[in-house]
Amino acid sequence: MRRLRQLYGPTQAAFCRRYGFSLSQWANFEAGKPVGHKAGMQLIASIPDLSLDWIYLGSISGLSIGMARKLGELPPENDGKVTNLSPRRS
């Protein structure tokens, strides 16, 4: 949650003002306390390409590739490494 806030914040106060959270509520999320359903829905409604799977489970399966990269879940596109995630066709 800290990475998300750093992308869209950059401070807790700025992030909370922008997305309608109290500072104490957001500090709890950054400390690892559970994000409630209402807060999770508020986040995905406000931040394009964010997913409940990432918020609740840390799973990148519902994220766009761009969002996964922004959050640091995937390496940057131009990191010099070649990664082929699709099977080879013969």
C-alpha angles and dihedrals in degrees: 000000000000091000090051091051093046089055096049103022117030092199125032090243093052093045093048093049092048097047102030103251128134116242092242092049092051093044087057091052091050089049089058101261115144120277110229123231094254092051092046092051090046090055097048091045090053104037117055117228094016116129136204088229090064094043096049105025106021088238118148094200094102097042125097114243090249093053092045089054093047090052092048094246092121129033117262115275094244099044092123094246122119113221122178110190096174124082119257117256119220 
